[in-house]
Amino acid sequence: MTPKSEHLVDLIFKKLKTYKNKKIFLEKESFNKFILSLFKEN
């Protein structure tokens, strides 16, 4: 993953972790794998 895309993933991850209306159980490694899978499909 490029540094720019990694930074974007980090920002999204932090936003999701601080989302208060619903509890979101998220692990960073799983999130990274998910994002990479989205990039690979295109």
C-alpha positions in Angstrom: 0.0 0.0 0.0 1.3 3.4 -0.8 1.9 5.9 2.0 -0.9 8.1 0.7 -3.4 5.3 0.7 -2.2 4.1 4.0 -2.8 7.5 5.5 -6.3 7.6 4.0 -7.0 4.2 5.6 -5.8 5.5 8.9 -8.0 8.5 8.8 -11.1 6.4 7.9 -10.2 3.9 10.7 -9.9 6.7 13.3 -13.3 8.2 12.2 -15.0 4.8 12.4 -13.5 4.1 15.8 -14.8 7.4 17.2 -18.3 7.1 15.8 -20.6 7.4 18.8 -24.0 6.4 17.5 -23.3 2.7 17.2 -20.7 0.5 18.5 -18.2 -0.6 15.8 -15.9 -3.4 16.6 -12.9 -3.0 14.3 -9.4 -4.2 14.2 -6.9 -2.2 12.2 -5.4 -5.3 10.5 -8.8 -6.6 9.4 -9.7 -3.1 8.2 -6.5 -2.9 6.1 -7.2 -6.3 4.5 -10.8 -5.1 3.7 -9.5 -1.9 2.0 -6.9 -3.9 0.1 -9.6 -6.3 -1.2 -11.6 -3.3 -2.4 -8.6 -2.0 -4.4 -7.9 -5.4 -5.9 -11.4 -5.9 -7.2 -11.2 -2.8 -9.4 
